Amino acid sequence: MTSIPTPGTPVRGSKSGDPIMALFDLLGRRWAMGILWTLCKTGPCTFRELQANCGSISPTVLNTRLKELRLAQLISHQGDGYQATPMGKELYNLLLPIGGWSGQWAHVLAEDKDKQP
């Protein structure tokens, strides 16, 4: 049985059970963020389309992550394939500013690296 990190219970990296820590545990699993990101950017995908869009993901890992993300109600499976739920899309939209911030962070790190002897 596939389980997901649950708010209110200890998760990897935190014994507090804070909902944000459960979310970060879930999204920190291999390919979880990539799957959600792909579905939000491209729209519904079949298993094979999603596997191709994600690149080097194995079918076993993809299947496991799909089950976890479905249990977390971030994605669903309909007749046209897997798709982000309204809650998954809302999360994606909340993460977009962090994506912008990460570009600035990468730039600062690259500048600092260039300054090192």
Phi, psi and omega in degrees: 000129177281135177240158179237155173300135185240127175305139180097350178236152179302144178228174178304129176083359181201133175262358187287329185079010178302138180305322181296325179290323176295318178297313179296325176298313180298309183290339179279354178287147182313124173073355183299311181294320180298322179294311180297316180300314181298314181295325179287327181277322187259341185090192184305142178221144169286171179304312182295320178296317180295318178299318179293319180292333181270352175083251191269016180290137178279154178301325181294313179295317179301314180299316179297313181295321177299317178298315181296315181292330174290316178299327179280357178063031176264337174225163176220169177240121178240185180300330181266008176121199179276144178210157176289140174281170175305321179293321177295320178293322178296317177299315178304314180295328176288330181279339181306314177299327177293325175299318176296316178299320182296330176294319177296318179299314179300320179297315179298316180296320179294320177297317179296322179295322179293333182279343182285141180291000000 
